[in-house]
């Protein structure tokens, strides 16, 4: 597998979960940009992020996931 940077990996995960082309996911993307981003897909997204980044996202942070930026922010805080 090619090495992807954190954004590219998040981008591909969102693309897969939300069933949209990867180029539609940008650093500026927010939850409301994706009609498939509902509570179930929020959980699917969290599980994929946890599996791919080998982290456990704290339950209180899950509610804060509402954009690509928020995902990257949470991942950066977990790794630091």
Backbone as JSON, one array per atom type, in Angstrom:
{
  "sequence": "XXXXXXXXXXXXXXXXXXXXXXXXXXXXXXXXXXXXXXXXXXXXXXXXXXXXXXXXXXXXXXXXXXXXXXXXXXXXXXXX",
  "N": [[0.84, -1.19, 0.0], [0.48, 2.22, -0.77], [2.07, 4.9, 0.91], [0.11, 7.15, 2.6], [-0.64, 10.55, 3.39], [-1.92, 11.95, 6.44], [-4.26, 13.48, 5.92], [-4.97, 12.51, 3.35], [-5.58, 9.86, 3.92], [-7.75, 10.15, 5.71], [-9.46, 11.43, 3.94], [-9.9, 9.37, 2.02], [-11.19, 7.49, 3.65], [-13.54, 8.87, 4.44], [-14.66, 9.2, 1.91], [-15.17, 6.52, 1.23], [-16.99, 5.66, 3.28], [-19.08, 7.53, 3.05], [-19.79, 7.13, 0.49], [-18.97, 8.64, -1.81], [-17.19, 10.41, -4.45], [-13.66, 10.58, -4.02], [-12.42, 13.02, -4.55], [-14.31, 14.87, -3.84], [-14.05, 15.3, -1.19], [-12.62, 17.6, 0.81], [-10.19, 19.67, 2.56], [-11.76, 21.62, 3.59], [-14.23, 20.51, 3.86], [-17.37, 19.86, 5.44], [-19.66, 18.27, 7.72], [-22.35, 18.73, 6.8], [-22.0, 18.83, 4.09], [-22.29, 16.34, 3.06], [-24.76, 14.18, 2.22], [-25.1, 11.6, 3.12], [-24.02, 11.54, 5.63], [-24.94, 10.6, 8.45], [-26.15, 9.59, 11.73], [-25.54, 6.85, 11.94], [-23.55, 6.49, 9.95], [-21.71, 8.2, 11.05], [-20.82, 6.73, 13.23], [-19.74, 4.54, 11.82], [-17.72, 5.88, 10.48], [-16.11, 6.72, 12.64], [-15.29, 4.19, 13.6], [-13.8, 3.24, 11.39], [-11.79, 5.21, 11.26], [-10.55, 4.77, 13.74], [-9.62, 2.15, 13.35], [-7.9, 2.43, 11.11], [-6.04, 4.35, 11.95], [-5.17, 3.28, 14.25], [-6.05, 4.04, 16.83], [-7.95, 5.08, 19.72], [-10.79, 6.84, 19.79], [-11.86, 9.21, 22.05], [-15.01, 9.05, 23.71], [-16.29, 11.5, 24.24], [-15.21, 13.07, 22.29], [-16.24, 12.16, 19.92], [-18.71, 13.34, 19.32], [-17.83, 15.79, 18.51], [-16.92, 15.48, 15.98], [-17.35, 16.82, 13.03], [-16.41, 17.73, 10.7], [-13.78, 17.66, 8.2], [-11.54, 18.98, 9.15], [-12.01, 18.86, 11.94], [-11.73, 16.14, 12.4], [-9.01, 15.72, 11.73], [-7.85, 17.37, 13.66], [-8.62, 16.08, 16.07], [-7.35, 13.57, 15.69], [-4.68, 14.42, 15.62], [-4.4, 15.37, 18.24], [-4.73, 13.02, 19.71], [-2.51, 11.56, 18.99], [-0.47, 13.06, 20.0]],
  "CA": [[0.0, 0.0, 0.0], [1.21, 3.47, -0.8], [1.97, 5.72, 2.11], [-0.75, 8.32, 2.45], [-0.56, 11.43, 4.54], [-3.1, 11.84, 7.31], [-5.43, 14.01, 5.22], [-5.36, 11.61, 2.26], [-6.21, 8.68, 4.51], [-9.07, 10.61, 6.18], [-10.22, 11.68, 2.71], [-10.33, 8.1, 1.44], [-12.14, 6.87, 4.58], [-14.82, 9.58, 4.3], [-15.16, 8.85, 0.58], [-15.7, 5.15, 1.29], [-18.15, 5.59, 4.18], [-20.18, 8.38, 2.56], [-20.06, 6.7, -0.89], [-18.8, 9.79, -2.7], [-15.84, 10.45, -5.03], [-12.65, 11.07, -3.08], [-12.1, 14.43, -4.81], [-15.35, 15.71, -3.23], [-13.67, 15.5, 0.21], [-11.52, 18.56, 0.89], [-9.88, 20.13, 3.92], [-12.84, 22.52, 4.03], [-15.51, 19.77, 3.92], [-18.07, 19.74, 6.72], [-20.69, 17.23, 7.79], [-23.53, 19.05, 5.99], [-21.69, 18.67, 2.66], [-22.51, 14.94, 2.68], [-26.12, 13.77, 2.62], [-25.04, 10.3, 3.79], [-23.39, 11.66, 6.95], [-25.96, 10.52, 9.49], [-25.6, 9.06, 12.98], [-24.95, 5.53, 11.69], [-22.29, 6.67, 9.24], [-20.79, 8.83, 11.99], [-20.2, 5.61, 13.96], [-18.9, 3.81, 10.85], [-16.55, 6.72, 10.26], [-15.26, 6.62, 13.84], [-14.68, 2.86, 13.65], [-12.79, 3.2, 10.34], [-10.68, 6.06, 11.69], [-9.85, 4.07, 14.82], [-8.92, 0.99, 12.78], [-6.83, 2.85, 10.21], [-5.01, 5.12, 12.65], [-4.81, 2.52, 15.44], [-6.31, 4.9, 17.99], [-9.28, 5.02, 20.31], [-11.29, 8.2, 19.88], [-12.66, 9.33, 23.27], [-16.45, 9.18, 23.45], [-16.69, 12.9, 24.24], [-14.71, 13.69, 21.06], [-17.02, 11.67, 18.78], [-19.73, 14.35, 19.03], [-17.16, 16.95, 17.91], [-16.54, 15.17, 14.6], [-18.34, 17.4, 12.13], [-15.7, 18.25, 9.53], [-12.46, 17.06, 7.97], [-10.63, 19.66, 10.09], [-12.2, 18.35, 13.3], [-11.15, 14.79, 12.43], [-7.55, 15.87, 11.78], [-7.53, 17.95, 14.97], [-8.75, 15.01, 17.08], [-6.28, 12.6, 15.45], [-3.41, 15.03, 16.05], [-4.38, 15.43, 19.71], [-4.58, 11.68, 20.24], [-1.14, 11.11, 18.72], [0.53, 13.88, 20.71]],
  "C": [[0.88, 1.25, 0.0], [1.03, 4.21, 0.52], [1.11, 6.95, 1.8], [-0.52, 9.25, 3.63], [-1.89, 11.36, 5.29], [-4.36, 12.33, 6.61], [-5.9, 13.05, 4.14], [-6.05, 10.36, 2.79], [-7.62, 9.02, 5.02], [-9.99, 10.81, 4.98], [-10.74, 10.37, 2.12], [-11.34, 7.37, 2.34], [-13.51, 7.55, 4.45], [-15.46, 9.23, 2.96], [-15.83, 7.47, 0.59], [-16.99, 5.08, 2.1], [-19.35, 6.34, 3.59], [-20.56, 8.06, 1.1], [-20.06, 7.89, -1.86], [-17.39, 9.74, -3.3], [-14.86, 11.12, -4.07], [-12.35, 12.55, -3.3], [-13.16, 15.39, -4.26], [-15.04, 15.99, -1.75], [-12.45, 16.4, 0.24], [-11.24, 18.92, 2.35], [-10.99, 21.01, 4.48], [-14.18, 21.79, 4.19], [-16.05, 19.7, 5.34], [-19.19, 18.71, 6.58], [-21.86, 17.49, 6.84], [-23.28, 18.95, 4.49], [-22.07, 17.27, 2.15], [-23.87, 14.46, 3.16], [-26.11, 12.42, 3.34], [-24.45, 10.36, 5.19], [-24.5, 11.76, 8.01], [-25.34, 9.87, 10.73], [-24.96, 7.68, 12.79], [-23.6, 5.67, 10.98], [-21.26, 7.41, 10.09], [-20.06, 7.73, 12.77], [-19.3, 4.79, 13.05], [-17.6, 4.57, 10.59], [-15.58, 6.63, 11.43], [-14.56, 5.26, 13.89], [-13.58, 2.71, 12.59], [-11.56, 4.03, 10.72], [-9.86, 5.35, 12.77], [-9.04, 2.9, 14.28], [-7.71, 1.42, 11.95], [-5.7, 3.59, 10.91], [-4.57, 4.44, 13.94], [-4.9, 3.38, 16.71], [-7.69, 4.57, 18.55], [-9.74, 6.47, 20.51], [-12.19, 8.3, 21.12], [-14.12, 9.64, 22.94], [-16.88, 10.64, 23.4], [-16.2, 13.64, 22.99], [-15.56, 13.3, 19.85], [-18.08, 12.7, 18.37], [-19.13, 15.58, 18.35], [-16.75, 16.71, 16.46], [-17.64, 15.68, 13.67], [-17.7, 18.01, 10.89], [-14.39, 17.49, 9.36], [-11.46, 17.67, 8.94], [-10.77, 19.1, 11.51], [-11.61, 16.95, 13.45], [-9.63, 14.89, 12.56], [-7.1, 16.43, 13.13], [-7.56, 16.87, 16.07], [-7.64, 13.99, 16.93], [-4.93, 13.16, 15.9], [-3.3, 15.08, 17.56], [-4.2, 14.07, 20.34], [-3.13, 11.22, 20.1], [-0.1, 11.89, 19.49], [0.44, 13.72, 22.21]]
}
